[in-house]
Amino acid sequence: TQTVSQSDAHVTVFEGDSVELRCNYSYGGSIYLSWYIQHHGHGLQFLLKYYSGNPVVQGVNGFEAEFSKSDSSFHLRKASVHWSDSAVYFCAVSGSNNRIFFGDGTQLVVKP
Amino acid sequence: DMKVTQMPRYLIKRMGENVLLECGQDMSHETMYWYRQDPGLGLQLIYISYDVDSNSEGDIPKGYRVSRKKREHFSLILDSAKTNQTSVYFCASSFSSQNTLYFGAGTRLSVL
């Protein structure tokens, strides 16, 4: 059974703060791990992905994520957030059959 | 231009009416998906299509069917819509080997 858990439903920070959005997964076999962003009223947009190699992957707009096999985690980080980063962030896990499972999302609010 | 287009964007139907949601993509992606998104429930996979006439049920297929007669086009059909099918529906596509989804902007369906 594949599961994706995003433990924080809401995260509020101030502009310029750093942020970490947490994602834990359970999945048997080789996996892809991804993060997507959804601005209000829009579809999801791909941020970054990990499959193998360097466990720290860089995405767009200064986001990065770190894969940890021992912790079964793929947390998303940004060193200095901007108000435009306010959105819902989804972690996703997928295997070789193209079935992609999403977490419930974390709403990030960036206050000025 | 890499795009997933959903039509219509907004739709109001009465219970028992038939509903057709349409999705097109211009990237020649083999795999296409239909998800629904409800508050607090994240994204739930309804159907996945691996290519023309090669469709598989997702996690919540009951009450839905799909049609894919051309690679670039994937339709979701609700025969006799129910009020609990009120939701936002997202179509997505991907190259089979890359597991990165491209989403449409969504269709907000209200069944009264």
Interface residues (C-beta under 8 A of the other chain):
Chain A: Y32 S34 Y36 H42 G43 L44 Q45 F46 K49 F90 A92 S94 N98 R99 I100 F101 F102 G103 D104 G105
Chain B: V4 T31 Y33 G40 L41 G42 L43 L45 I48 Y50 G58 F90 A92 S94 S96 N99 T100 L101 Y102 F103 G104 A105 G106
